[in-house]
Amino acid sequence: MFKSLFHWKVLVNIVLAMALFAGLVWLTFRWLEFHTNHGEEVPVPNVMNMTVHDAIKILDDSGLEYEVDSFKYDPKFRPFQVLAVNPNPGSNVKNGRIITLKVNPRTWAKVAIPDIIDRYKGLAFNQLNLVGLKVGDTLYEPSIQRDAVLRILYNGTSVKPGTQIPRFSAVDLVIGSGPLRNVSIPNVVGRTVQEAKKIIAQALFEVGIVEHEDGGKDDSDIVYYQDPEFGALRDQGMQIDLWASKKTPAELQNKIKQLDEMYRPKIDTALAPIEYREIPTAEERPAPVTKNPPAANTATAVPKPKPANTNSSPSVGSPQATVKTNNSATPQNSKPAEKPKPKKVVIE
């Protein structure tokens, strides 16, 4: 058995097999050297601070591959300027190596507008600041939602939440200023319920009770009555009740009269107006004015008549002659003496 292993034919086959294996290994390594450019290195060119277009052209001429990474926007540098290179410039790399270029973008990265519709303006401002957006102008328009965000404007155009815009951009907000007062109620009689709802919403009123004659909910029914009536002055945001039917308003005159008696009763203006007078209370009544008699020891002096002189006898034919000789006698053919009026003496 051992003699057969050392036969010359077997040895030749073994030598041939080993030579074939060595040849395959050598060819494999040669192919790898040729494919990978073993021993051949290329220095990374310095493309710092160049524009991305110039940097790509130089890398193509050097036989290097590249990829562009948008770096964070820095307003200190020009748009599309190369800010970093990986591997570093001057490093030796094989031909075909991928070089990463970090480039300054044209503007800030885009962010999504948050959903701030119907939010209070203070909360809306905070949400915009958190995502890196600025608040431009605040425009007010009549709305029952006071101080709530109604619309978002970017460059004068209305945009929806979720729209991508550059970071640190300014957006304008349309905010409700509250309802207007004494606004005329629109006329929706003769319209379908669907049309009436649109008209009421455009006038910034609310749709109240909608009563269908047949008890259904068909928006194609025709409105034959509304309350408040057309032309009445109400504040925006008030409710307008509707009565609808598949019939026309001309066919429902009796029903309309019943609703008028219920919601719009007539007032008889032929009667005299009722006057209301307020009765003053005891505290509001004026105190009675009383006249007090003058006191005995007052400064008012009352002159007393002088007593008649009984010792002196009047002459005959004198007008001072009296019939009686007592002190109470009065002159003959004369009027009774008037009581002298009191004089007011002011003592300072």
C-alpha positions as CSV (number, residue, x, y, z in Angstrom):
1,M,0.0,0.0,0.0
2,F,2.8,2.5,1.0
3,K,4.7,1.6,-2.2
4,S,1.7,2.7,-4.3
5,L,1.7,6.2,-2.6
6,F,5.3,6.8,-3.6
7,H,4.7,5.8,-7.2
8,W,6.0,8.4,-9.6
9,K,2.7,8.9,-11.1
10,V,1.1,9.8,-7.8
11,L,3.9,12.2,-7.0
12,V,3.5,14.0,-10.3
13,N,-0.2,14.5,-9.6
14,I,0.5,15.9,-6.2
15,V,3.1,18.3,-7.6
16,L,0.8,19.4,-10.3
17,A,-2.1,20.0,-7.9
18,M,0.2,22.1,-5.6
19,A,1.4,24.1,-8.6
20,L,-2.1,24.7,-9.7
21,F,-3.2,25.9,-6.2
22,A,-0.2,28.3,-6.0
23,G,-1.0,29.7,-9.4
24,L,-4.6,30.3,-8.4
25,V,-3.5,32.1,-5.2
26,W,-1.0,34.3,-7.1
27,L,-3.6,35.2,-9.8
28,T,-6.1,36.1,-7.1
29,F,-3.8,38.5,-5.3
30,R,-2.7,40.1,-8.6
31,W,-6.3,40.6,-9.5
32,L,-7.0,42.2,-6.1
33,E,-4.0,44.5,-6.5
34,F,-5.2,45.5,-9.9
35,H,-8.8,46.0,-8.7
36,T,-8.0,47.8,-5.5
37,N,-5.1,49.8,-6.9
38,H,-2.8,48.3,-4.2
39,G,0.0,50.7,-3.6
40,E,-1.5,53.5,-5.5
41,E,-2.8,56.4,-3.3
42,V,-4.1,59.8,-4.2
43,P,-3.9,62.9,-1.9
44,V,-7.2,64.5,-0.9
45,P,-7.3,67.9,-2.6
46,N,-7.9,71.0,-0.5
47,V,-11.4,72.2,-1.5
48,M,-12.2,74.1,1.8
49,N,-14.1,77.3,1.4
50,M,-14.8,76.6,-2.3
51,T,-18.2,76.4,-3.8
52,V,-19.6,72.9,-4.0
53,H,-19.6,73.0,-7.8
54,D,-15.9,73.8,-7.9
55,A,-15.1,71.2,-5.3
56,I,-17.0,68.4,-7.2
57,K,-15.1,69.2,-10.4
58,I,-11.7,68.9,-8.7
59,L,-12.7,65.6,-7.0
60,D,-13.8,64.2,-10.3
61,D,-10.5,65.1,-11.9
62,S,-8.6,63.3,-9.1
63,G,-10.7,60.2,-9.5
64,L,-12.3,60.4,-6.1
65,E,-15.9,59.8,-5.3
66,Y,-17.9,62.3,-3.2
67,E,-21.0,62.8,-1.3
68,V,-22.5,66.1,-0.2
69,D,-23.9,66.6,3.3
70,S,-26.0,69.7,4.0
71,F,-24.5,71.2,7.1
72,K,-26.4,73.5,9.5
73,Y,-27.0,76.9,7.9
74,D,-24.6,79.5,9.1
75,P,-25.3,83.1,7.9
76,K,-21.6,84.0,8.4
77,F,-20.7,81.9,5.3
78,R,-21.8,82.0,1.7
79,P,-24.5,79.6,0.5
80,F,-23.1,76.3,-0.9
81,Q,-19.7,77.0,0.6
82,V,-17.6,73.9,1.6
83,L,-17.1,74.1,5.4
84,A,-15.6,70.7,6.1
85,V,-14.0,67.8,4.2
86,N,-13.7,64.2,5.4
87,P,-10.9,62.8,5.2
88,N,-8.9,65.9,5.8
89,P,-7.3,67.6,2.9
90,G,-3.8,66.3,2.2
91,S,-4.5,62.7,3.4
92,N,-3.5,59.9,1.1
93,V,-6.4,57.7,0.0
94,K,-6.9,55.1,-2.7
95,N,-8.4,56.0,-6.0
96,G,-12.2,55.8,-5.8
97,R,-12.4,56.6,-2.1
98,I,-15.6,58.5,-1.2
99,I,-14.9,62.0,0.1
100,T,-17.6,63.7,2.3
101,L,-18.2,67.4,1.8
102,K,-20.1,69.4,4.4
103,V,-21.7,72.3,2.6
104,N,-23.4,75.4,4.0
105,P,-27.0,75.3,2.6
106,R,-28.7,78.2,0.8
107,T,-30.9,79.0,3.7
108,W,-32.1,77.6,7.0
109,A,-33.5,74.1,7.2
110,K,-37.3,73.9,6.7
111,V,-39.6,73.3,9.6
112,A,-43.3,72.5,9.7
113,I,-45.8,75.1,10.8
114,P,-47.5,73.9,14.0
115,D,-51.3,73.6,14.2
116,I,-52.3,76.8,16.0
117,I,-55.7,77.4,14.3
118,D,-58.4,78.3,16.9
119,R,-55.7,78.5,19.6
120,Y,-55.4,81.5,21.9
121,K,-52.8,84.0,20.5
122,G,-50.5,83.7,23.5
123,L,-50.2,79.9,23.1
124,A,-49.8,80.3,19.4
125,F,-46.9,82.7,19.8
126,N,-45.1,80.2,22.1
127,Q,-45.5,77.3,19.7
128,L,-44.1,79.2,16.8
129,N,-41.1,80.3,18.9
130,L,-40.4,76.7,19.9
131,V,-40.1,75.5,16.3
132,G,-37.9,78.5,15.3
133,L,-40.5,80.6,13.5
134,K,-41.1,84.3,14.1
135,V,-44.4,86.2,14.4
136,G,-44.7,89.0,11.8
137,D,-47.8,91.2,11.7
138,T,-51.0,90.4,13.6
139,L,-54.1,91.3,11.7
140,Y,-57.5,91.5,13.4
141,E,-60.9,90.8,11.8
142,P,-64.4,90.4,13.3
143,S,-65.0,87.0,14.7
144,I,-66.9,85.5,17.6
145,Q,-63.6,83.8,18.6
146,R,-61.9,86.7,20.4
147,D,-58.1,86.6,20.5
148,A,-58.1,83.2,18.6
149,V,-55.9,82.5,15.5
150,L,-58.1,82.3,12.4
151,R,-55.6,82.0,9.6
152,I,-51.8,81.8,9.0
153,L,-50.2,83.9,6.3
154,Y,-46.7,83.4,4.8
155,N,-45.6,85.9,2.2
156,G,-49.1,87.2,1.9
157,T,-50.6,83.7,1.1
158,S,-52.7,81.6,3.5
159,V,-51.0,78.4,4.5
160,K,-52.2,75.3,6.4
161,P,-50.5,73.8,9.4
162,G,-47.8,71.3,8.5
163,T,-46.5,73.4,5.6
164,Q,-42.7,73.3,5.4
165,I,-41.0,76.8,5.4
166,P,-37.5,77.8,6.2
167,R,-36.6,78.1,9.9
168,F,-36.6,81.6,11.4
169,S,-39.1,82.8,8.8
170,A,-41.8,85.3,9.8
171,V,-45.5,84.4,9.5
172,D,-48.5,86.7,9.9
173,L,-51.4,85.8,12.0
174,V,-55.1,86.7,11.5
175,I,-56.7,87.0,14.9
176,G,-60.4,87.4,15.8
177,S,-61.3,90.8,17.3
178,G,-64.6,89.7,18.7
179,P,-68.2,89.9,17.4
180,L,-69.7,93.1,15.9
181,R,-72.7,94.7,17.5
182,N,-76.0,95.7,16.0
183,V,-75.6,93.7,12.7
184,S,-78.5,93.2,10.4
185,I,-79.9,89.6,10.3
186,P,-79.7,88.1,6.8
187,N,-82.8,86.9,5.0
188,V,-82.8,83.1,4.5
189,V,-86.5,82.6,3.9
190,G,-87.1,80.8,0.6
191,R,-83.6,79.3,0.7
192,T,-82.7,75.7,1.3
193,V,-81.4,74.7,4.7
194,Q,-78.0,74.1,3.3
195,E,-77.9,77.5,1.6
196,A,-79.2,79.2,4.8
197,K,-76.4,77.7,6.9
198,K,-73.8,79.1,4.6
199,I,-75.3,82.5,4.6
200,I,-75.6,82.6,8.4
201,A,-72.0,81.4,8.7
202,Q,-70.8,84.1,6.3
203,A,-72.5,86.8,8.4
204,L,-70.8,85.3,11.5
205,F,-74.0,84.1,13.2
206,E,-74.8,80.7,14.6
207,V,-77.4,78.3,13.4
208,G,-79.8,77.5,16.2
209,I,-82.8,75.1,16.1
210,V,-83.7,73.7,12.7
211,E,-87.2,72.4,12.8
212,H,-88.5,70.4,9.9
213,E,-92.2,70.1,9.3
214,D,-92.0,66.4,8.5
215,G,-89.6,65.7,11.4
216,G,-86.7,64.8,9.1
217,K,-83.3,66.3,8.6
218,D,-83.2,67.0,4.9
219,D,-81.0,70.0,4.1
220,S,-82.8,70.4,0.8
221,D,-86.0,71.6,2.6
222,I,-87.0,75.2,2.1
223,V,-86.9,77.7,5.0
224,Y,-90.3,79.3,5.4
225,Y,-89.7,81.1,8.8
226,Q,-86.8,82.4,10.7
227,D,-86.3,84.0,14.1
228,P,-85.0,86.7,14.6
229,E,-86.6,88.2,11.5
230,F,-84.8,89.7,8.5
231,G,-83.4,93.1,9.2
232,A,-83.4,92.8,13.0
233,L,-80.2,94.1,14.7
234,R,-78.3,91.5,16.7
235,D,-74.8,90.9,17.9
236,Q,-72.7,88.5,15.8
237,G,-72.6,85.1,17.3
238,M,-76.3,85.0,18.1
239,Q,-78.3,82.0,17.1
240,I,-80.9,82.1,14.2
241,D,-83.6,79.5,14.5
242,L,-85.0,78.0,11.2
243,W,-88.3,76.3,10.3
244,A,-88.1,74.3,7.0
245,S,-90.5,72.3,4.9
246,K,-90.7,70.7,1.5
247,K,-93.6,73.1,0.8
248,T,-93.1,76.7,-0.3
249,P,-93.7,79.6,2.1
250,A,-96.8,80.5,0.2
251,E,-98.4,77.2,1.1
252,L,-97.7,77.7,4.8
253,Q,-99.4,81.0,5.5
254,N,-101.4,79.7,8.4
255,K,-98.3,78.2,10.0
256,I,-96.4,81.4,9.5
257,K,-99.3,83.4,11.2
258,Q,-99.1,81.1,14.2
259,L,-95.4,81.6,14.5
260,D,-95.8,85.3,14.2
261,E,-98.3,85.3,17.1
262,M,-95.8,83.3,19.1
263,Y,-92.5,85.1,18.3
264,R,-93.7,88.5,17.0
265,P,-96.8,89.6,18.9
266,K,-98.3,92.9,17.7
267,I,-98.5,95.8,20.2
268,D,-101.6,98.1,20.2
269,T,-100.2,101.6,19.9
270,A,-103.7,103.2,20.1
271,L,-103.8,103.1,23.9
272,A,-102.5,106.0,25.9
273,P,-99.0,105.5,27.2
274,I,-98.8,104.5,30.8
275,E,-97.1,107.1,33.0
276,Y,-95.1,106.0,36.0
277,R,-94.4,108.4,38.8
278,E,-92.2,107.8,41.7
279,I,-93.7,108.5,45.2
280,P,-91.1,110.2,47.4
281,T,-90.3,108.4,50.6
282,A,-90.5,110.0,54.0
283,E,-86.8,110.8,54.0
284,E,-87.1,112.6,50.6
285,R,-90.2,114.7,51.5
286,P,-89.4,118.4,52.3
287,A,-89.9,119.4,55.9
288,P,-92.9,121.8,56.5
289,V,-92.0,125.4,57.1
290,T,-93.3,126.9,60.4
291,K,-93.4,130.5,61.4
292,N,-92.4,131.1,65.1
293,P,-93.9,134.2,66.9
294,P,-91.2,136.7,67.8
295,A,-89.8,136.2,71.3
296,A,-90.3,138.8,74.1
297,N,-86.7,139.6,74.4
298,T,-85.8,140.1,70.8
299,A,-84.2,143.0,69.1
300,T,-87.4,144.1,67.4
301,A,-88.8,147.2,69.2
302,V,-92.5,147.8,69.1
303,P,-93.3,151.5,69.8
304,K,-96.0,152.1,72.4
305,P,-98.6,154.9,72.1
306,K,-98.1,157.8,74.4
307,P,-100.7,158.2,77.1
308,A,-103.0,161.1,76.9
309,N,-102.2,164.1,79.1
310,T,-105.2,164.5,81.5
311,N,-103.9,167.7,83.1
312,S,-104.0,169.7,79.9
313,S,-107.3,170.8,78.6
314,P,-107.6,171.1,74.9
315,S,-108.8,174.3,73.6
316,V,-112.3,174.8,72.2
317,G,-112.5,174.1,68.5
318,S,-109.4,172.0,68.6
319,P,-109.5,168.9,66.5
320,Q,-108.0,167.1,69.5
321,A,-111.2,167.6,71.6
322,T,-112.7,164.3,72.9
323,V,-116.1,163.4,74.1
324,K,-115.0,161.2,76.9
325,T,-112.4,162.2,79.4
326,N,-110.9,158.7,80.2
327,N,-107.6,157.4,78.8
328,S,-109.3,155.2,76.3
329,A,-111.0,158.0,74.5
330,T,-110.5,158.4,70.8
331,P,-110.5,161.7,68.9
332,Q,-113.8,162.8,67.6
333,N,-114.5,162.3,63.9
334,S,-111.2,160.4,63.3
335,K,-110.4,156.9,62.2
336,P,-109.1,154.4,64.7
337,A,-105.4,154.4,65.1
338,E,-103.5,151.8,63.1
339,K,-101.2,149.5,64.9
340,P,-97.7,150.5,64.1
341,K,-95.6,148.0,62.1
342,P,-92.7,146.5,63.9
343,K,-89.3,147.5,62.8
344,K,-86.4,145.2,62.5
345,V,-83.3,146.4,64.3
346,V,-80.1,144.7,63.5
347,I,-77.6,144.8,66.3
348,E,-74.0,144.3,65.3
